[in-house]
């Protein structure tokens, strides 16, 4: 698949690979191009970097929600990245379980489609849901995302932020705050490398986002440290990042 081809990213556990392939086959027969790691990562390519690039280019995420995927740390990273990019996530529940922990937070604002007891009907509902979301205008006249009425077990997609109407007085907007570290700078690459040591290539996305939202260098470090799970590793990252940015304790 060309890197520029529109696609839906398939987020799944390797233990659900057979079912994931069936889902891809169904979606693609309905005209929805998919990207799935077991097929679309060329031999010799870095796995994590390929995943990050694919999510960045996706139009939406189909998440195969099962016990194995719910326990996967990599799945949580993929969903977190999708959230940071404001991508719609379409959960497809493979068995009657409920999310817990971090996954419960990620799916708190969404409902899932159950693939059981009627797989074909569930997948048809999934196709219709994806097409409705991707084809719908970003906002309605009232400033809220439009959504077609759906079945009780269909997805609830988080509305996009309301679009602001143009000001009749053409008031000047405040100047955008410069990022704490500029993308591509030595400081940016140093902080990215420090974070990537703990969480992999997804670090670049987190640093770009935090650099534009943080108000101080220390705030930047604190925001990034949140993504390092082990307390000892988090402390080590904070110390190294603060030293790199010359932040006094």
C-alpha positions as CSV (number, residue, x, y, z in Angstrom):
1,X,0.0,0.0,0.0
2,X,1.3,3.5,-0.9
3,X,2.1,5.6,2.1
4,X,-0.2,8.3,0.8
5,X,-3.2,6.0,0.4
6,X,-6.2,6.7,2.6
7,X,-6.6,3.9,5.2
8,X,-8.1,2.8,8.4
9,X,-5.6,1.6,11.0
10,X,-6.3,-1.8,12.5
11,X,-5.4,-1.9,16.2
12,X,-5.3,-5.5,17.4
13,X,-3.5,-8.1,19.5
14,X,-1.3,-10.7,17.7
15,X,-3.5,-13.3,19.4
16,X,-6.5,-12.0,17.4
17,X,-4.6,-11.9,14.1
18,X,-6.9,-14.4,12.2
19,X,-10.0,-12.4,13.2
20,X,-8.2,-9.1,12.4
21,X,-7.6,-10.4,8.8
22,X,-11.2,-11.3,8.4
23,X,-12.2,-7.8,9.5
24,X,-9.8,-6.2,7.0
25,X,-11.1,-8.4,4.2
26,X,-14.7,-7.3,5.0
27,X,-13.9,-3.6,5.3
28,X,-11.8,-3.6,2.1
29,X,-14.6,-5.3,0.1
30,X,-16.8,-2.4,1.2
31,X,-14.3,0.1,-0.1
32,X,-12.4,1.0,3.1
33,X,-8.7,0.6,2.7
34,X,-7.0,-0.8,5.8
35,X,-3.5,-0.8,7.2
36,X,-2.6,-3.9,9.3
37,X,0.9,-4.5,10.6
38,X,0.9,-8.2,9.8
39,X,0.5,-7.4,6.1
40,X,1.7,-3.8,5.6
41,X,5.1,-3.6,7.3
42,X,7.8,-4.5,4.8
43,X,10.6,-6.8,5.8
44,X,13.5,-5.1,7.4
45,X,11.4,-2.0,8.5
46,X,11.4,-0.8,12.1
47,X,8.2,-2.1,13.6
48,X,7.5,0.8,16.0
49,X,8.3,3.5,13.5
50,X,6.1,1.9,10.9
51,X,3.2,1.8,13.4
52,X,3.6,5.5,14.3
53,X,3.8,6.6,10.6
54,X,0.7,4.5,9.8
55,X,-1.3,6.0,12.6
56,X,-0.2,9.5,11.7
57,X,-1.6,8.9,8.1
58,X,-4.8,7.1,9.1
59,X,-8.3,8.6,8.9
60,X,-9.5,6.4,11.8
61,X,-8.7,3.5,14.0
62,X,-10.6,0.2,14.3
63,X,-9.7,-1.3,17.7
64,X,-10.3,-5.0,18.1
65,X,-11.1,-5.0,21.8
66,X,-10.4,-8.4,23.5
67,X,-8.8,-9.6,26.7
68,X,-5.3,-9.9,25.0
69,X,-5.6,-6.4,23.4
70,X,-6.9,-4.9,26.7
71,X,-3.8,-6.2,28.5
72,X,-1.3,-5.0,25.8
73,X,1.0,-2.1,26.6
74,X,1.6,-1.5,22.9
75,X,-2.1,-1.2,22.2
76,X,-2.5,1.4,24.9
77,X,0.3,3.4,23.2
78,X,-1.4,3.2,19.8
79,X,-4.7,4.4,21.3
80,X,-3.0,7.2,23.1
81,X,-1.3,8.3,19.9
82,X,-4.6,8.2,18.1
83,X,-6.1,10.4,20.9
84,X,-3.3,12.9,20.6
85,X,-4.0,13.2,16.8
86,X,-7.8,13.5,17.4
87,X,-8.5,10.4,15.3
88,X,-11.9,8.7,15.6
89,X,-11.6,5.3,17.2
90,X,-14.1,2.6,16.4
91,X,-14.0,-0.2,19.0
92,X,-15.1,-3.7,17.9
93,X,-15.6,-5.9,21.0
94,X,-14.7,-9.5,20.4
95,X,-15.9,-11.0,23.7
96,X,-18.2,-9.8,26.5
97,X,-15.6,-8.0,28.6
98,X,-15.3,-4.5,29.9
99,X,-12.2,-2.3,29.8
100,X,-10.2,-1.5,32.9
101,X,-7.3,0.6,33.9
102,X,-5.8,3.0,31.3
103,X,-7.9,1.4,28.6
104,X,-11.1,2.3,30.5
105,X,-10.0,5.9,30.4
106,X,-9.2,5.7,26.6
107,X,-12.7,4.3,25.9
108,X,-14.7,6.2,28.5
109,X,-16.4,8.4,25.9
110,X,-17.0,5.7,23.3
111,X,-19.3,2.7,23.0
112,X,-18.4,-0.4,21.1
113,X,-19.9,-2.6,18.5
114,X,-20.2,-6.3,19.5
115,X,-19.0,-8.7,16.9
116,X,-21.1,-11.4,18.5
117,X,-23.6,-13.0,18.1
118,X,-24.0,-11.9,14.4
119,X,-20.5,-11.2,12.9
120,X,-21.7,-10.0,9.5
121,X,-24.3,-7.7,10.9
122,X,-21.8,-6.2,13.3
123,X,-19.3,-5.6,10.5
124,X,-21.9,-4.0,8.4
125,X,-22.8,-1.7,11.3
126,X,-19.0,-0.9,11.6
127,X,-18.7,0.0,7.9
128,X,-21.8,2.2,8.1
129,X,-20.5,3.9,11.2
130,X,-17.0,4.6,9.7
131,X,-18.5,6.0,6.5
132,X,-21.0,8.2,8.5
133,X,-18.2,9.6,10.6
134,X,-15.7,10.2,7.8
135,X,-18.2,11.6,5.4
136,X,-20.0,13.9,7.9
137,X,-19.2,17.6,7.9
138,X,-16.9,18.6,10.7
139,X,-19.5,20.9,12.4
140,X,-23.2,21.8,12.1
141,X,-24.5,25.3,12.2
142,X,-24.7,25.1,15.9
143,X,-21.1,24.3,16.2
144,X,-21.4,20.6,17.2
145,X,-20.4,17.6,15.2
146,X,-23.3,16.0,13.4
147,X,-24.0,12.3,13.9
148,X,-26.5,10.1,12.2
149,X,-28.8,8.1,14.5
150,X,-27.4,4.7,15.2
151,X,-28.3,1.5,16.9
152,X,-28.0,1.2,20.7
153,X,-24.8,-0.8,20.3
154,X,-23.2,1.5,17.8
155,X,-20.3,3.9,18.4
156,X,-20.4,7.2,20.2
157,X,-17.7,9.4,18.6
158,X,-16.4,12.4,20.5
159,X,-17.5,15.6,18.9
160,X,-14.8,17.8,17.5
161,X,-14.2,21.2,19.1
162,X,-16.8,23.7,17.9
163,X,-15.7,25.9,15.1
164,X,-15.5,29.6,15.9
165,X,-17.6,31.9,13.8
166,X,-15.6,34.7,12.2
167,X,-15.5,37.9,14.2
168,X,-17.5,40.8,12.7
169,X,-15.0,43.2,14.2
170,X,-12.0,41.2,12.9
171,X,-10.4,41.3,16.3
172,X,-6.8,40.4,16.3
173,X,-6.0,37.1,17.9
174,X,-3.3,36.8,20.4
175,X,0.0,35.7,18.9
176,X,0.7,32.0,19.2
177,X,3.1,31.1,21.9
178,X,6.4,29.8,20.6
179,X,7.1,26.2,21.5
180,X,9.4,25.5,24.5
181,X,11.7,23.6,22.1
182,X,11.5,24.0,18.3
183,X,11.0,20.8,16.2
184,X,14.3,19.7,14.8
185,X,16.5,21.7,17.2
186,X,19.3,20.1,19.2
187,X,17.2,20.4,22.4
188,X,14.2,18.8,20.7
189,X,16.2,15.9,19.4
190,X,17.9,15.4,22.7
191,X,14.6,15.3,24.7
192,X,13.0,13.1,22.0
193,X,15.9,10.6,22.3
194,X,15.7,10.6,26.1
195,X,11.9,9.8,26.0
196,X,12.3,7.4,23.1
197,X,14.7,5.3,25.2
198,X,11.7,4.5,27.4
199,X,8.7,4.5,25.1
200,X,10.0,4.1,21.5
201,X,9.4,6.2,18.4
202,X,6.1,7.5,19.6
203,X,8.2,9.9,21.7
204,X,8.5,12.4,18.8
205,X,4.7,12.9,18.7
206,X,4.5,13.5,22.4
207,X,7.4,16.0,22.4
208,X,5.9,18.0,19.6
209,X,2.6,18.2,21.3
210,X,4.0,19.0,24.8
211,X,6.4,21.6,23.4
212,X,3.5,23.7,22.1
213,X,1.3,23.3,25.2
214,X,3.8,23.6,28.0
215,X,4.3,27.0,29.6
216,X,7.8,26.4,31.0
217,X,10.7,24.0,30.4
218,X,9.9,22.3,33.6
219,X,6.3,21.9,32.6
220,X,7.5,20.3,29.4
221,X,9.5,17.8,31.3
222,X,6.7,17.0,33.7
223,X,4.2,16.4,30.8
224,X,6.6,14.1,29.0
225,X,7.5,12.2,32.2
226,X,3.8,11.2,32.5
227,X,4.4,8.8,29.6
228,X,7.1,6.9,31.4
229,X,5.4,4.2,33.4
230,X,8.1,2.9,35.8
231,X,8.7,5.4,38.7
232,X,12.5,4.8,38.6
233,X,12.6,5.4,34.9
234,X,10.4,8.4,35.2
235,X,12.7,9.9,37.8
236,X,15.8,9.2,35.6
237,X,14.1,10.8,32.6
238,X,13.1,13.9,34.6
239,X,16.7,14.3,35.8
240,X,18.2,13.9,32.4
241,X,15.6,16.2,30.6
242,X,16.0,18.9,33.2
243,X,19.7,18.8,32.9
244,X,19.5,19.0,29.2
245,X,17.3,22.1,29.4
246,X,19.4,23.6,32.2
247,X,16.5,23.6,34.7
248,X,17.6,24.1,38.3
249,X,16.1,21.7,40.9
